Amino acid sequence: MHNNLYTYCLRLGDTSLILGQRLGDWCGHGPVLEEDIAMTNIALDLIGQARAYYSYAAEMEGKGRTEDDIAFLRSERGYFNVLLAEQPNGDFAMTMMRQFLISTYQYYFYLELKGSNDATLAALAEKSVKEVAYHQRHSSEWIKRMGDGTEESNQRIKNALEACWLYTGDLFDADDTDREMVKAGTGVDLQKIKPRWESKVKEVFSEAGLEFPQDVFMVLGSRSGRHSEHLGHLLSEMQVLQRSYPGATW
């Protein structure tokens, strides 16, 4: 059970860490000052979530590693973030579409995780769901504004949807760890939250004038550590200080 719980915490932490890292790249480059600050705050929320799940993972592992060791000293195949989180920022439309799809998923995921029989996971979910509720609202408003805006904004958000959608199947690609965690009353049944996610996405897309994609080929693999080519480049940048100066502290 501890092995499953350790892996589960890594997955949750990894998705938040990698998405937070992506959003952090917008700091100082946002389209307007208010949005620059908003994206940076969302990134900080996500990094905070990652720290919490990594700390619990380190406790479960029992090898004396810290959250920093887990965050910075693993190879690419040792990360289990959802594939959508590692996709490049692209333009603002791409960033918001990626955020909306993941935040909507995280919202329903953490709502369910609040009922976990693991007290620590339930408490972390209680805190996380409050944060991702804001992330979801913020990004959904941008989806609507761009979809129902100018001809250019509409085309950009459609392009973003096309680029992101093939990774959404990976969000719900449950494996044995997921199934064992559900069986133990500790984890979340992904097939239970998928209809809720789809319903909310359809609702927002309808207001934005976007069609809900059908019969799209899905790219999978995050739960076994298989990633797109983008994660390796992101990690090389993220880990360079820790790799160059092991154990460095401020």
Helices and strands as residue ranges (DSSP letters): H 2-24, H 33-61, H 67-72, G 76-78, G 83-86, H 92-113, H 119-147, H 151-165, G 168-172, H 176-183, H 190-208, G 222-224, H 229-238, H 240-244
